[in-house]
Amino acid sequence: MDTSRSTGSGIGSLGSHLQELLKTPVVLVPDAGELSRDGGAYLLVVDLAASVSLAGKFSGQTLGPGRYVYAGSARGSGGIRARVSRHMRLDKRQRWHIDQITTGAAAIWAAEFMELGECDLIGILSGAASFSAALPGFGSTDCATCPAHLLRYEPATNLLARTRNRIR
Ligand SMILES: [Zn+2]
């Protein structure tokens, strides 16, 4: 199995965009070793170069190529670092729905949050025009408030271009 990822097209301006929306410092790192061993919430930025067909509960559904943001929290031993390290590994037993996406990702970055919970993060981001629920209920089985814990990210310029195309 291929155990390395390409670096993809780079994270671009997403970090500063997230920082603006969340009103807290956002440091996106490509290596879980830079994250805290304490518990807390985290965001994963996941780039899909190709479509991923989902299995299990979401069988028959497909996520198209593009950039996604997933929110989670880690309370167990090893904290955020251990959890994100698992997310970033390609060779792992599929345990959560998100595993189907992380194993197919071209690139993954992560940021940690000590003051905000996973649902706070989703609540704020899903209110912004450039984020929308990727699949209703995805990653949020235990959550009564969020539309999904996986959001699709489309910068405003893309949305504008799509609207223009539609008008034409
Ligand atoms: Zn939630």
Backbone and ligand atoms as CSV (ligand in chain L), in Angstrom:
chain,resi,resn,atom,element,x,y,z
A,1,MET,N,N,0.845,-1.203,0.000
A,1,MET,CA,C,0.000,0.000,0.000
A,1,MET,C,C,0.879,1.251,0.000
A,2,ASP,N,N,0.411,2.238,-0.702
A,2,ASP,CA,C,1.116,3.516,-0.748
A,2,ASP,C,C,1.025,4.175,0.625
A,3,THR,N,N,2.165,4.502,1.220
A,3,THR,CA,C,2.116,5.059,2.569
A,3,THR,C,C,2.508,6.531,2.609
A,4,SER,N,N,2.595,7.144,1.457
A,4,SER,CA,C,2.917,8.566,1.469
A,4,SER,C,C,1.839,9.337,0.720
A,5,ARG,N,N,1.754,10.624,1.015
A,5,ARG,CA,C,0.798,11.464,0.315
A,5,ARG,C,C,1.559,12.516,-0.460
A,6,SER,N,N,0.969,12.944,-1.540
A,6,SER,CA,C,1.538,14.095,-2.212
A,6,SER,C,C,1.139,15.307,-1.381
A,7,THR,N,N,1.825,16.405,-1.537
A,7,THR,CA,C,1.492,17.578,-0.736
A,7,THR,C,C,0.306,18.336,-1.338
A,8,GLY,N,N,-0.172,17.891,-2.492
A,8,GLY,CA,C,-1.331,18.535,-3.095
A,8,GLY,C,C,-1.027,19.947,-3.531
A,9,SER,N,N,-2.052,20.788,-3.547
A,9,SER,CA,C,-1.879,22.125,-4.096
A,9,SER,C,C,-1.565,23.145,-3.008
A,10,GLY,N,N,-1.365,22.678,-1.755
A,10,GLY,CA,C,-1.057,23.616,-0.676
A,10,GLY,C,C,-2.327,24.119,-0.024
A,11,ILE,N,N,-2.169,24.630,1.172
A,11,ILE,CA,C,-3.338,25.008,1.962
A,11,ILE,C,C,-3.895,26.366,1.552
A,12,GLY,N,N,-3.093,27.177,0.857
A,12,GLY,CA,C,-3.571,28.472,0.376
A,12,GLY,C,C,-4.002,29.384,1.504
A,13,SER,N,N,-5.098,30.090,1.316
A,13,SER,CA,C,-5.528,31.106,2.286
A,13,SER,C,C,-6.553,30.568,3.273
A,14,LEU,N,N,-6.778,29.249,3.291
A,14,LEU,CA,C,-7.825,28.704,4.161
A,14,LEU,C,C,-7.557,28.992,5.641
A,15,GLY,N,N,-6.288,28.919,6.063
A,15,GLY,CA,C,-5.949,29.176,7.461
A,15,GLY,C,C,-6.406,30.552,7.918
A,16,SER,N,N,-6.116,31.570,7.117
A,16,SER,CA,C,-6.506,32.929,7.515
A,16,SER,C,C,-8.013,33.110,7.411
A,17,HIS,N,N,-8.622,32.422,6.461
A,17,HIS,CA,C,-10.082,32.466,6.334
A,17,HIS,C,C,-10.737,31.868,7.601
A,18,LEU,N,N,-10.219,30.716,8.048
A,18,LEU,CA,C,-10.744,30.068,9.258
A,18,LEU,C,C,-10.550,30.964,10.467
A,19,GLN,N,N,-9.379,31.583,10.538
A,19,GLN,CA,C,-9.046,32.454,11.657
A,19,GLN,C,C,-10.013,33.628,11.747
A,20,GLU,N,N,-10.350,34.179,10.600
A,20,GLU,CA,C,-11.286,35.295,10.531
A,20,GLU,C,C,-12.667,34.868,11.043
A,21,LEU,N,N,-13.116,33.712,10.603
A,21,LEU,CA,C,-14.452,33.237,10.978
A,21,LEU,C,C,-14.516,32.829,12.445
A,22,LEU,N,N,-13.478,32.118,12.915
A,22,LEU,CA,C,-13.503,31.549,14.262
A,22,LEU,C,C,-13.020,32.539,15.317
A,23,LYS,N,N,-12.395,33.631,14.861
A,23,LYS,CA,C,-11.898,34.683,15.758
A,23,LYS,C,C,-10.950,34.128,16.821
A,24,THR,N,N,-10.098,33.213,16.409
A,24,THR,CA,C,-9.100,32.627,17.299
A,24,THR,C,C,-7.946,32.179,16.401
A,25,PRO,N,N,-6.715,32.120,16.921
A,25,PRO,CA,C,-5.602,31.684,16.067
A,25,PRO,C,C,-5.824,30.275,15.504
A,26,VAL,N,N,-5.566,30.095,14.223
A,26,VAL,CA,C,-5.711,28.795,13.583
A,26,VAL,C,C,-4.378,28.435,12.938
A,27,VAL,N,N,-3.728,27.386,13.456
A,27,VAL,CA,C,-2.459,26.946,12.901
A,27,VAL,C,C,-2.673,25.574,12.274
A,28,LEU,N,N,-2.699,25.525,10.949
A,28,LEU,CA,C,-2.899,24.257,10.243
A,28,LEU,C,C,-1.548,23.598,10.019
A,29,VAL,N,N,-1.400,22.373,10.481
A,29,VAL,CA,C,-0.125,21.669,10.344
A,29,VAL,C,C,-0.337,20.362,9.571
A,30,PRO,N,N,0.665,19.949,8.785
A,30,PRO,CA,C,0.548,18.702,8.033
A,30,PRO,C,C,1.042,17.491,8.819
A,31,ASP,N,N,1.468,17.725,10.066
A,31,ASP,CA,C,2.094,16.668,10.860
A,31,ASP,C,C,1.506,16.673,12.276
A,32,ALA,N,N,0.905,15.551,12.667
A,32,ALA,CA,C,0.241,15.483,13.978
A,32,ALA,C,C,1.218,15.678,15.123
A,33,GLY,N,N,2.520,15.446,14.899
A,33,GLY,CA,C,3.533,15.604,15.930
A,33,GLY,C,C,3.610,17.011,16.487
A,34,GLU,N,N,3.033,17.969,15.752
A,34,GLU,CA,C,3.060,19.361,16.203
A,34,GLU,C,C,1.868,19.698,17.093
A,35,LEU,N,N,0.979,18.727,17.314
A,35,LEU,CA,C,-0.248,19.007,18.067
A,35,LEU,C,C,-0.120,18.584,19.534
A,36,SER,N,N,-1.058,19.053,20.353
A,36,SER,CA,C,-1.026,18.841,21.797
A,36,SER,C,C,-1.360,17.403,22.183
A,37,ARG,N,N,-0.764,16.960,23.295
A,37,ARG,CA,C,-1.113,15.654,23.853
A,37,ARG,C,C,-2.316,15.770,24.782
A,38,ASP,N,N,-2.796,16.994,24.972
A,38,ASP,CA,C,-3.993,17.195,25.797
A,38,ASP,C,C,-5.246,16.968,24.962
A,39,GLY,N,N,-6.365,16.808,25.654
A,39,GLY,CA,C,-7.635,16.670,24.968
A,39,GLY,C,C,-8.116,18.014,24.449
A,40,GLY,N,N,-8.992,17.970,23.457
A,40,GLY,CA,C,-9.534,19.200,22.891
A,40,GLY,C,C,-10.215,18.899,21.575
A,41,ALA,N,N,-10.572,19.953,20.867
A,41,ALA,CA,C,-11.223,19.776,19.564
A,41,ALA,C,C,-10.210,20.029,18.456
A,42,TYR,N,N,-10.514,19.526,17.274
A,42,TYR,CA,C,-9.615,19.735,16.149
A,42,TYR,C,C,-10.409,19.836,14.863
A,43,LEU,N,N,-9.799,20.466,13.886
A,43,LEU,CA,C,-10.335,20.476,12.523
A,43,LEU,C,C,-9.360,19.734,11.640
A,44,LEU,N,N,-9.882,18.928,10.742
A,44,LEU,CA,C,-9.066,18.329,9.691
A,44,LEU,C,C,-9.459,19.001,8.383
A,45,VAL,N,N,-8.467,19.378,7.592
A,45,VAL,CA,C,-8.720,19.832,6.228
A,45,VAL,C,C,-8.279,18.687,5.328
A,46,VAL,N,N,-9.210,18.170,4.561
A,46,VAL,CA,C,-8.954,16.963,3.772
A,46,VAL,C,C,-9.172,17.269,2.298
A,47,ASP,N,N,-8.143,17.059,1.486
A,47,ASP,CA,C,-8.264,17.249,0.043
A,47,ASP,C,C,-8.491,15.907,-0.635
A,48,LEU,N,N,-9.561,15.815,-1.371
A,48,LEU,CA,C,-9.806,14.617,-2.178
A,48,LEU,C,C,-9.461,14.940,-3.627
A,49,ALA,N,N,-8.563,14.141,-4.196
A,49,ALA,CA,C,-8.187,14.336,-5.595
A,49,ALA,C,C,-9.176,13.617,-6.504
A,50,ALA,N,N,-9.821,12.592,-5.974
A,50,ALA,CA,C,-10.795,11.822,-6.745
A,50,ALA,C,C,-12.015,11.559,-5.878
A,51,SER,N,N,-13.095,11.130,-6.493
A,51,SER,CA,C,-14.311,10.822,-5.744
A,51,SER,C,C,-14.082,9.652,-4.808
A,52,VAL,N,N,-14.780,9.684,-3.663
A,52,VAL,CA,C,-14.747,8.570,-2.728
A,52,VAL,C,C,-16.173,8.032,-2.583
A,53,SER,N,N,-16.355,6.752,-2.867
A,53,SER,CA,C,-17.659,6.116,-2.680
A,53,SER,C,C,-17.715,5.557,-1.273
A,54,LEU,N,N,-18.745,5.910,-0.542
A,54,LEU,CA,C,-18.822,5.548,0.863
A,54,LEU,C,C,-19.518,4.201,1.057
A,55,ALA,N,N,-19.184,3.588,2.174
A,55,ALA,CA,C,-19.793,2.297,2.526
A,55,ALA,C,C,-20.551,2.463,3.833
A,56,GLY,N,N,-21.147,1.383,4.305
A,56,GLY,CA,C,-21.845,1.408,5.585
A,56,GLY,C,C,-23.093,2.263,5.526
A,57,LYS,N,N,-23.276,3.063,6.558
A,57,LYS,CA,C,-24.470,3.892,6.691
A,57,LYS,C,C,-24.678,4.819,5.483
A,58,PHE,N,N,-23.566,5.233,4.869
A,58,PHE,CA,C,-23.644,6.178,3.756
A,58,PHE,C,C,-23.433,5.479,2.404
A,59,SER,N,N,-23.648,4.182,2.402
A,59,SER,CA,C,-23.500,3.382,1.190
A,59,SER,C,C,-24.301,3.974,0.036
A,60,GLY,N,N,-23.678,4.030,-1.141
A,60,GLY,CA,C,-24.346,4.580,-2.315
A,60,GLY,C,C,-24.097,6.067,-2.491
A,61,GLN,N,N,-23.527,6.713,-1.469
A,61,GLN,CA,C,-23.239,8.141,-1.555
A,61,GLN,C,C,-21.780,8.340,-1.939
A,62,THR,N,N,-21.544,9.420,-2.637
A,62,THR,CA,C,-20.192,9.713,-3.118
A,62,THR,C,C,-19.812,11.134,-2.726
A,63,LEU,N,N,-18.559,11.301,-2.324
A,63,LEU,CA,C,-18.032,12.645,-2.113
A,63,LEU,C,C,-17.139,12.969,-3.302
A,64,GLY,N,N,-17.411,14.075,-3.959
A,64,GLY,CA,C,-16.638,14.454,-5.139
A,64,GLY,C,C,-15.284,15.019,-4.765
A,65,PRO,N,N,-14.399,15.152,-5.744
A,65,PRO,CA,C,-13.085,15.746,-5.485
A,65,PRO,C,C,-13.262,17.156,-4.934
A,66,GLY,N,N,-12.355,17.567,-4.076
A,66,GLY,CA,C,-12.435,18.913,-3.523
A,66,GLY,C,C,-11.895,18.955,-2.115
A,67,ARG,N,N,-12.184,20.054,-1.436
A,67,ARG,CA,C,-11.639,20.271,-0.092
A,67,ARG,C,C,-12.762,20.179,0.938
A,68,TYR,N,N,-12.484,19.437,1.995
A,68,TYR,CA,C,-13.467,19.217,3.057
A,68,TYR,C,C,-12.871,19.590,4.406
A,69,VAL,N,N,-13.734,19.982,5.329
A,69,VAL,CA,C,-13.302,20.289,6.690
A,69,VAL,C,C,-14.130,19.437,7.644
A,70,TYR,N,N,-13.437,18.703,8.504
A,70,TYR,CA,C,-14.077,17.810,9.458
A,70,TYR,C,C,-13.747,18.280,10.872
A,71,ALA,N,N,-14.744,18.294,11.751
A,71,ALA,CA,C,-14.509,18.674,13.146
A,71,ALA,C,C,-14.690,17.464,14.042
A,72,GLY,N,N,-13.768,17.297,14.974
A,72,GLY,CA,C,-13.850,16.206,15.933
A,72,GLY,C,C,-13.273,16.644,17.254
A,73,SER,N,N,-13.366,15.761,18.237
A,73,SER,CA,C,-12.713,16.053,19.507
A,73,SER,C,C,-12.070,14.781,20.030
A,74,ALA,N,N,-11.033,14.959,20.810
A,74,ALA,CA,C,-10.270,13.833,21.349
A,74,ALA,C,C,-10.153,14.024,22.848
A,75,ARG,N,N,-10.623,13.052,23.599
A,75,ARG,CA,C,-10.543,13.145,25.065
A,75,ARG,C,C,-9.646,12.048,25.641
A,76,GLY,N,N,-9.355,11.040,24.856
A,76,GLY,CA,C,-8.636,9.882,25.375
A,76,GLY,C,C,-7.144,10.126,25.582
A,77,SER,N,N,-6.411,9.089,25.907
A,77,SER,CA,C,-4.980,9.223,26.165
A,77,SER,C,C,-4.261,9.587,24.871
A,78,GLY,N,N,-3.271,10.452,24.997
A,78,GLY,CA,C,-2.560,10.920,23.815
A,78,GLY,C,C,-3.203,12.141,23.199
A,79,GLY,N,N,-4.430,12.459,23.658
A,79,GLY,CA,C,-5.079,13.706,23.275
A,79,GLY,C,C,-5.240,13.907,21.783
A,80,ILE,N,N,-5.183,15.173,21.392
A,80,ILE,CA,C,-5.404,15.551,19.996
A,80,ILE,C,C,-4.330,14.935,19.101
A,81,ARG,N,N,-3.089,14.914,19.609
A,81,ARG,CA,C,-1.993,14.412,18.782
A,81,ARG,C,C,-2.237,12.964,18.358
A,82,ALA,N,N,-2.641,12.127,19.325
A,82,ALA,CA,C,-2.854,10.712,19.028
A,82,ALA,C,C,-4.009,10.521,18.042
A,83,ARG,N,N,-5.083,11.266,18.268
A,83,ARG,CA,C,-6.247,11.110,17.401
A,83,ARG,C,C,-5.944,11.559,15.976
A,84,VAL,N,N,-5.330,12.727,15.834
A,84,VAL,CA,C,-5.058,13.251,14.491
A,84,VAL,C,C,-4.004,12.392,13.796
A,85,SER,N,N,-3.070,11.882,14.573
A,85,SER,CA,C,-2.057,10.993,14.011
A,85,SER,C,C,-2.737,9.779,13.363
A,86,ARG,N,N,-3.757,9.276,14.030
A,86,ARG,CA,C,-4.518,8.159,13.459
A,86,ARG,C,C,-5.236,8.594,12.173
A,87,HIS,N,N,-5.856,9.769,12.222
A,87,HIS,CA,C,-6.548,10.268,11.022
A,87,HIS,C,C,-5.589,10.370,9.839
A,88,MET,N,N,-4.345,10.743,10.111
A,88,MET,CA,C,-3.402,10.995,9.025
A,88,MET,C,C,-2.772,9.715,8.490
A,89,ARG,N,N,-2.849,8.619,9.245
A,89,ARG,CA,C,-2.285,7.349,8.788
A,89,ARG,C,C,-3.122,6.767,7.659
A,90,LEU,N,N,-2.451,6.206,6.660
A,90,LEU,CA,C,-3.171,5.605,5.536
A,90,LEU,C,C,-3.543,4.155,5.821
A,91,ASP,N,N,-2.674,3.465,6.595
A,91,ASP,CA,C,-2.924,2.049,6.867
A,91,ASP,C,C,-3.587,1.914,8.238
A,92,LYS,N,N,-4.880,1.748,8.223
A,92,LYS,CA,C,-5.602,1.585,9.487
A,92,LYS,C,C,-6.884,0.829,9.217
A,93,ARG,N,N,-7.351,0.160,10.243
A,93,ARG,CA,C,-8.627,-0.522,10.163
A,93,ARG,C,C,-9.725,0.547,10.147
A,94,GLN,N,N,-10.689,0.399,9.258
A,94,GLN,CA,C,-11.753,1.407,9.165
A,94,GLN,C,C,-12.673,1.267,10.366
A,95,ARG,N,N,-12.735,2.322,11.152
A,95,ARG,CA,C,-13.508,2.304,12.378
A,95,ARG,C,C,-14.632,3.339,12.354
A,96,TRP,N,N,-14.309,4.538,11.871
A,96,TRP,CA,C,-15.303,5.608,11.801
A,96,TRP,C,C,-15.575,5.925,10.333
A,97,HIS,N,N,-16.695,6.582,10.080
A,97,HIS,CA,C,-17.019,6.975,8.698
A,97,HIS,C,C,-15.926,7.844,8.098
A,98,ILE,N,N,-15.342,8.706,8.919
A,98,ILE,CA,C,-14.311,9.616,8.400
A,98,ILE,C,C,-13.097,8.840,7.874
A,99,ASP,N,N,-12.879,7.623,8.377
A,99,ASP,CA,C,-11.728,6.833,7.929
A,99,ASP,C,C,-11.783,6.546,6.425
A,100,GLN,N,N,-12.995,6.431,5.893
A,100,GLN,CA,C,-13.131,6.171,4.461
A,100,GLN,C,C,-12.624,7.354,3.642
A,101,ILE,N,N,-12.673,8.526,4.247
A,101,ILE,CA,C,-12.267,9.739,3.542
A,101,ILE,C,C,-10.781,10.005,3.747
A,102,THR,N,N,-10.307,9.833,4.987
A,102,THR,CA,C,-8.892,10.132,5.245
A,102,THR,C,C,-7.974,9.151,4.514
A,103,THR,N,N,-8.409,7.901,4.348
A,103,THR,CA,C,-7.545,6.949,3.648
A,103,THR,C,C,-7.508,7.231,2.151
A,104,GLY,N,N,-8.476,7.983,1.644
A,104,GLY,CA,C,-8.488,8.303,0.220
A,104,GLY,C,C,-7.992,9.714,-0.073
A,105,ALA,N,N,-7.499,10.411,0.969
A,105,ALA,CA,C,-7.156,11.826,0.809
A,105,ALA,C,C,-5.801,12.029,0.146
A,106,ALA,N,N,-5.709,13.082,-0.643
A,106,ALA,CA,C,-4.429,13.460,-1.255
A,106,ALA,C,C,-3.582,14.237,-0.263
A,107,ALA,N,N,-4.221,14.970,0.626
A,107,ALA,CA,C,-3.499,15.757,1.631
A,107,ALA,C,C,-4.412,16.014,2.817
A,108,ILE,N,N,-3.804,16.087,4.003
A,108,ILE,CA,C,-4.559,16.385,5.230
A,108,ILE,C,C,-3.764,17.371,6.079
A,109,TRP,N,N,-4.455,18.382,6.577
A,109,TRP,CA,C,-3.874,19.286,7.567
A,109,TRP,C,C,-4.775,19.253,8.798
A,110,ALA,N,N,-4.244,19.677,9.930
A,110,ALA,CA,C,-5.056,19.709,11.143
A,110,ALA,C,C,-4.739,20.944,11.965
A,111,ALA,N,N,-5.739,21.401,12.707
A,111,ALA,CA,C,-5.561,22.505,13.652
A,111,ALA,C,C,-6.259,22.124,14.944
A,112,GLU,N,N,-5.687,22.548,16.075
A,112,GLU,CA,C,-6.268,22.197,17.376
A,112,GLU,C,C,-6.933,23.407,18.013
A,113,PHE,N,N,-7.926,23.131,18.861
A,113,PHE,CA,C,-8.675,24.193,19.528
A,113,PHE,C,C,-8.934,23.785,20.970
A,114,MET,N,N,-8.461,24.607,21.885
A,114,MET,CA,C,-8.648,24.305,23.302
A,114,MET,C,C,-9.862,25.013,23.873
A,115,GLU,N,N,-10.264,26.108,23.233
A,115,GLU,CA,C,-11.362,26.917,23.780
A,115,GLU,C,C,-12.697,26.613,23.110
A,116,LEU,N,N,-12.661,26.084,21.917
A,116,LEU,CA,C,-13.898,25.812,21.170
A,116,LEU,C,C,-14.113,24.311,21.068
A,117,GLY,N,N,-15.363,23.854,21.159
A,117,GLY,CA,C,-15.695,22.455,20.970
A,117,GLY,C,C,-15.957,22.166,19.502
A,118,GLU,N,N,-16.062,20.877,19.150
A,118,GLU,CA,C,-16.265,20.517,17.745
A,118,GLU,C,C,-17.563,21.111,17.192
A,119,CYS,N,N,-18.618,21.138,18.015
A,119,CYS,CA,C,-19.895,21.672,17.546
A,119,CYS,C,C,-19.862,23.198,17.436
A,120,ASP,N,N,-19.052,23.846,18.285
A,120,ASP,CA,C,-18.855,25.298,18.148
A,120,ASP,C,C,-18.230,25.588,16.787
A,121,LEU,N,N,-17.217,24.802,16.447
A,121,LEU,CA,C,-16.500,25.008,15.188
A,121,LEU,C,C,-17.455,24.851,13.999
A,122,ILE,N,N,-18.225,23.767,14.021
A,122,ILE,CA,C,-19.167,23.517,12.925
A,122,ILE,C,C,-20.256,24.596,12.892
A,123,GLY,N,N,-20.725,24.975,14.078
A,123,GLY,CA,C,-21.777,25.996,14.154
A,123,GLY,C,C,-21.350,27.295,13.489
A,124,ILE,N,N,-20.108,27.704,13.752
A,124,ILE,CA,C,-19.612,28.962,13.184
A,124,ILE,C,C,-19.359,28.803,11.679
A,125,LEU,N,N,-18.668,27.735,11.312
A,125,LEU,CA,C,-18.279,27.575,9.896
A,125,LEU,C,C,-19.484,27.354,8.989
A,126,SER,N,N,-20.457,26.570,9.473
A,126,SER,CA,C,-21.584,26.269,8.581
A,126,SER,C,C,-22.458,27.497,8.342
A,127,GLY,N,N,-22.236,28.556,9.122
A,127,GLY,CA,C,-22.945,29.805,8.873
A,127,GLY,C,C,-22.284,30.657,7.800
A,128,ALA,N,N,-21.090,30.263,7.351
A,128,ALA,CA,C,-20.367,31.029,6.334
A,128,ALA,C,C,-20.701,30.491,4.942
A,129,ALA,N,N,-20.726,31.396,3.962
A,129,ALA,CA,C,-21.154,31.024,2.604
A,129,ALA,C,C,-20.260,29.965,1.972
A,130,SER,N,N,-18.986,29.942,2.341
A,130,SER,CA,C,-18.061,29.032,1.666
A,130,SER,C,C,-18.062,27.616,2.259
A,131,PHE,N,N,-18.848,27.397,3.312
A,131,PHE,CA,C,-18.927,26.056,3.910
A,131,PHE,C,C,-20.360,25.536,3.857
A,132,SER,N,N,-20.515,24.264,3.527
A,132,SER,CA,C,-21.844,23.649,3.558
A,132,SER,C,C,-21.709,22.192,3.971
A,133,ALA,N,N,-22.763,21.631,4.564
A,133,ALA,CA,C,-22.722,20.230,4.994
A,133,ALA,C,C,-22.415,19.346,3.794
A,134,ALA,N,N,-21.394,18.494,3.925
A,134,ALA,CA,C,-21.004,17.635,2.809
A,134,ALA,C,C,-22.041,16.543,2.597
A,135,LEU,N,N,-22.474,15.930,3.688
A,135,LEU,CA,C,-23.495,14.881,3.663
A,135,LEU,C,C,-24.270,15.015,4.964
A,136,PRO,N,N,-25.582,15.173,4.906
A,136,PRO,CA,C,-26.336,15.337,6.157
A,136,PRO,C,C,-26.074,14.180,7.127
A,137,GLY,N,N,-25.716,14.540,8.353
A,137,GLY,CA,C,-25.504,13.533,9.394
A,137,GLY,C,C,-24.106,12.943,9.445
A,138,PHE,N,N,-23.258,13.283,8.474
A,138,PHE,CA,C,-21.939,12.657,8.454
A,138,PHE,C,C,-21.092,13.114,9.637
A,139,GLY,N,N,-20.602,12.150,10.421
A,139,GLY,CA,C,-19.716,12.449,11.545
A,139,GLY,C,C,-20.431,13.029,12.743
A,140,SER,N,N,-21.749,13.193,12.657
A,140,SER,CA,C,-22.469,13.869,13.740
A,140,SER,C,C,-23.579,12.994,14.316
A,141,THR,N,N,-23.362,11.689,14.282
A,141,THR,CA,C,-24.362,10.744,14.790
A,141,THR,C,C,-24.750,11.049,16.239
A,142,ASP,N,N,-23.762,11.434,17.050
A,142,ASP,CA,C,-24.015,11.684,18.469
A,142,ASP,C,C,-24.388,13.135,18.744
A,143,CYS,N,N,-24.629,13.891,17.702
A,143,CYS,CA,C,-24.801,15.330,17.849
A,143,CYS,C,C,-26.192,15.717,17.379
A,144,ALA,N,N,-26.902,16.496,18.214
A,144,ALA,CA,C,-28.282,16.856,17.882
A,144,ALA,C,C,-28.369,18.213,17.203
A,145,THR,N,N,-27.275,18.955,17.159
A,145,THR,CA,C,-27.372,20.338,16.696
A,145,THR,C,C,-26.765,20.600,15.321
A,146,CYS,N,N,-25.708,19.859,14.952
A,146,CYS,CA,C,-25.018,20.162,13.698
A,146,CYS,C,C,-25.648,19.420,12.521
A,147,PRO,N,N,-25.649,20.044,11.330
A,147,PRO,CA,C,-26.151,19.349,10.143
A,147,PRO,C,C,-25.230,18.183,9.756
A,148,ALA,N,N,-23.950,18.327,10.044
A,148,ALA,CA,C,-22.935,17.303,9.768
A,148,ALA,C,C,-21.643,17.792,10.391
A,149,HIS,N,N,-20.727,16.890,10.677
A,149,HIS,CA,C,-19.417,17.344,11.150
A,149,HIS,C,C,-18.400,17.370,10.023
A,150,LEU,N,N,-18.871,17.133,8.809
A,150,LEU,CA,C,-18.022,17.243,7.621
A,150,LEU,C,C,-18.624,18.302,6.711
A,151,LEU,N,N,-17.821,19.335,6.442
A,151,LEU,CA,C,-18.286,20.430,5.588
A,151,LEU,C,C,-17.477,20.446,4.302
A,152,ARG,N,N,-18.131,20.834,3.243
A,152,ARG,CA,C,-17.408,21.034,1.996
A,152,ARG,C,C,-17.010,22.499,1.929
A,153,TYR,N,N,-15.775,22.747,1.530
A,153,TYR,CA,C,-15.279,24.121,1.444
A,153,TYR,C,C,-15.188,24.552,-0.010
A,154,GLU,N,N,-15.897,25.618,-0.331
A,154,GLU,CA,C,-15.795,26.202,-1.672
A,154,GLU,C,C,-15.614,27.695,-1.516
A,155,PRO,N,N,-14.418,28.196,-1.835
A,155,PRO,CA,C,-14.165,29.628,-1.684
A,155,PRO,C,C,-15.179,30.428,-2.495
A,156,ALA,N,N,-15.457,31.628,-2.017
A,156,ALA,CA,C,-16.477,32.483,-2.638
A,156,ALA,C,C,-16.240,32.677,-4.134
A,157,THR,N,N,-14.988,32.741,-4.554
A,157,THR,CA,C,-14.701,32.975,-5.980
A,157,THR,C,C,-15.230,31.814,-6.826
A,158,ASN,N,N,-15.122,30.578,-6.311
A,158,ASN,CA,C,-15.660,29.424,-7.029
A,158,ASN,C,C,-17.182,29.505,-7.129
A,159,LEU,N,N,-17.798,29.892,-5.999
A,159,LEU,CA,C,-19.260,29.984,-5.974
A,159,LEU,C,C,-19.735,31.020,-6.984
A,160,LEU,N,N,-18.997,32.117,-7.026
A,160,LEU,CA,C,-19.342,33.207,-7.943
A,160,LEU,C,C,-19.235,32.709,-9.379
A,161,ALA,N,N,-18.152,32.003,-9.677
A,161,ALA,CA,C,-17.940,31.496,-11.033
A,161,ALA,C,C,-19.078,30.551,-11.416
A,162,ARG,N,N,-19.510,29.736,-10.437
A,162,ARG,CA,C,-20.566,28.767,-10.724
A,162,ARG,C,C,-21.885,29.489,-11.001
A,163,THR,N,N,-22.147,30.549,-10.221
A,163,THR,CA,C,-23.357,31.315,-10.420
A,163,THR,C,C,-23.340,31.960,-11.799
A,164,ARG,N,N,-22.165,32.512,-12.168
A,164,ARG,CA,C,-22.029,33.149,-13.477
A,164,ARG,C,C,-22.324,32.145,-14.584
A,165,ASN,N,N,-21.779,30.941,-14.429
A,165,ASN,CA,C,-21.997,29.914,-15.451
A,165,ASN,C,C,-23.477,29.592,-15.588
A,166,ARG,N,N,-24.132,29.564,-14.433
A,166,ARG,CA,C,-25.557,29.214,-14.449
A,166,ARG,C,C,-26.354,30.290,-15.168
A,167,ILE,N,N,-25.978,31.577,-14.928
A,167,ILE,CA,C,-26.706,32.680,-15.548
A,167,ILE,C,C,-26.524,32.648,-17.057
A,168,ARG,N,N,-25.298,32.373,-17.481
A,168,ARG,CA,C,-25.018,32.247,-18.901
A,168,ARG,C,C,-25.805,31.087,-19.455
L,1,ZN,ZN,ZN,-22.103,18.814,16.442
